[in-house]
Amino acid sequence: MTKSFLIAALLLAATPAVASSFGSSASSAGSATSASTSGDDKVVLQARADAASFVASDGRIRGARLEAALRLLRERRADARAASDMQLAQAILAR
């Protein structure tokens, strides 16, 4: 249990660096319409709990909301297509 907690803590500590890198490239990717963006944000924000489980379990726990958010991000953003599931989950948590 201590090892799992340590791994989760280390992963969460690394989140800001990965997220800021993703955020920088995401902001330069352009913007969608406000209606589309707010709908996208809702899907992504609803995936936060699943993203936290995914990161803490080192990718072993994959929830349906996280899967939907990953799919949506990759459909809408070119830079997200090149990012790993872990990088995207960490970016979701950083929002």
C-alpha positions in Angstrom: 0.0 0.0 0.0 2.8 2.4 0.8 4.5 1.7 -2.5 1.2 2.5 -4.4 0.8 5.7 -2.4 4.3 6.8 -3.2 3.9 6.1 -6.9 0.6 8.0 -6.9 2.2 10.9 -5.1 5.2 11.0 -7.6 2.8 10.9 -10.5 0.7 13.7 -9.2 3.8 15.8 -8.4 4.9 15.5 -12.1 1.5 16.6 -13.3 2.1 20.3 -13.5 5.1 20.0 -15.8 3.4 17.7 -18.2 0.1 19.6 -18.1 1.8 23.0 -18.7 3.6 21.5 -21.7 0.3 20.1 -23.0 -1.5 23.3 -22.2 1.0 25.4 -24.1 0.7 23.3 -27.2 -3.1 23.1 -26.8 -3.5 26.8 -26.6 -1.6 27.3 -29.9 -3.8 24.7 -31.6 -6.5 27.2 -32.2 -10.0 27.6 -30.8 -13.3 26.1 -31.6 -16.7 27.8 -31.3 -17.8 28.7 -27.8 -20.7 26.2 -27.9 -18.4 23.4 -28.9 -15.7 24.4 -26.4 -18.2 24.5 -23.5 -19.5 21.1 -24.5 -16.0 19.7 -24.7 -15.1 21.3 -21.3 -18.1 19.6 -19.7 -17.0 16.1 -21.0 -13.4 16.7 -19.9 -14.3 18.1 -16.5 -16.7 15.1 -15.9 -13.7 12.8 -16.5 -11.6 14.2 -13.7 -12.4 11.4 -11.2 -11.6 8.8 -13.9 -8.4 10.6 -14.8 -7.3 10.6 -11.2 -7.9 6.9 -10.9 -6.1 6.3 -14.2 -3.0 8.3 -13.0 -3.0 6.8 -9.5 -3.2 3.3 -10.8 -0.5 3.8 -13.4 -3.0 3.3 -16.2 -4.7 0.2 -14.9 -8.1 1.8 -14.1 -9.8 3.2 -17.2 -13.3 4.7 -16.6 -15.9 5.3 -19.3 -15.8 9.1 -18.8 -12.0 9.2 -19.2 -12.3 7.1 -22.4 -14.9 9.6 -23.8 -12.8 12.6 -22.9 -9.6 11.0 -24.5 -11.6 10.3 -27.6 -13.1 13.8 -27.8 -9.7 15.5 -27.2 -8.1 13.5 -29.9 -10.9 14.2 -32.3 -10.8 18.0 -31.7 -7.1 18.7 -31.1 -4.2 17.7 -33.3 -1.7 18.1 -30.4 -3.7 15.6 -28.3 -3.4 12.9 -31.0 0.4 12.8 -30.3 0.0 12.7 -26.5 -0.2 9.5 -24.5 -3.3 8.6 -22.5 -1.3 9.3 -19.3 -0.3 12.8 -20.5 -3.9 13.6 -21.4 -5.2 12.3 -18.1 -2.6 14.4 -16.3 -3.6 17.4 -18.3 -7.3 16.8 -17.4 -6.4 16.8 -13.7 -4.4 20.0 -14.1 -7.5 21.9 -15.5 
